[in-house]
Amino acid sequence: MMERGVIDRFEGEMAIIEIGGITKDFPRASLPHGIKAGDAVILEDGEIRLDSRETARKKQEIQQLMDELFE
């Protein structure tokens, strides 16, 4: 089963991922190298991978909101 989530934060060697409004802990070592808080991920078959398209979309959406706020 495929799930989508967002890296909420890191606590030591654990990554906290929000999936459908619920946070779950995963070993930081199970994430792709270079992933950071705020990145969107896909969890499937015990593997976690970066969802670069969704990450870029969310960053663009946030930038647009910031631009509107500071106009």
C-alpha positions as CSV (number, residue, x, y, z in Angstrom):
1,M,0.0,0.0,0.0
2,M,1.3,3.5,-0.9
3,E,1.0,6.4,1.5
4,R,2.1,10.0,1.2
5,G,3.5,12.0,4.0
6,V,5.6,15.0,4.9
7,I,8.8,15.1,7.0
8,D,7.6,17.0,10.1
9,R,10.9,17.0,12.0
10,F,13.9,15.1,13.3
11,E,14.5,14.0,16.9
12,G,17.9,12.5,17.2
13,E,18.1,9.4,15.1
14,M,14.3,9.4,14.4
15,A,12.4,11.1,11.6
16,I,8.8,12.2,12.4
17,I,6.6,11.9,9.4
18,E,3.0,13.2,9.2
19,I,0.8,10.8,7.3
20,G,-2.9,11.8,7.0
21,G,-2.8,14.0,10.0
22,I,-1.1,11.4,12.2
23,T,2.7,11.4,13.0
24,K,4.7,8.3,12.9
25,D,8.4,7.7,13.8
26,F,10.9,6.1,11.4
27,P,14.6,5.6,11.8
28,R,16.4,8.5,10.1
29,A,18.7,6.0,8.4
30,S,15.7,4.6,6.5
31,L,15.3,8.0,4.6
32,P,17.0,9.0,1.4
33,H,20.2,11.0,2.0
34,G,19.7,14.7,2.0
35,I,16.0,14.7,2.9
36,K,14.9,17.5,5.2
37,A,12.0,18.7,7.2
38,G,9.1,19.9,5.0
39,D,9.9,17.4,2.2
40,A,7.1,15.3,0.8
41,V,7.7,11.6,0.8
42,I,6.1,8.4,-0.6
43,L,6.0,5.3,1.7
44,E,5.6,2.1,-0.2
45,D,6.6,-1.5,0.4
46,G,8.7,-0.5,3.4
47,E,10.6,2.1,1.4
48,I,10.6,5.8,1.9
49,R,11.4,8.0,-1.1
50,L,11.3,11.7,-1.8
51,D,8.3,13.0,-3.7
52,S,10.2,15.8,-5.5
53,R,7.2,16.9,-7.6
54,E,5.0,17.4,-4.4
55,T,7.8,19.0,-2.5
56,A,8.4,21.6,-5.3
57,R,4.6,22.2,-5.5
58,K,4.4,22.9,-1.8
59,K,7.4,25.2,-1.8
60,Q,5.9,27.2,-4.7
61,E,2.6,27.4,-2.9
62,I,4.3,28.7,0.2
63,Q,6.3,31.2,-1.8
64,Q,3.2,32.6,-3.4
65,L,1.5,33.0,0.0
66,M,4.6,34.8,1.3
67,D,4.6,37.1,-1.7
68,E,1.0,38.0,-1.2
69,L,1.5,38.6,2.5
70,F,4.4,41.0,2.0
71,E,3.0,43.0,-1.0
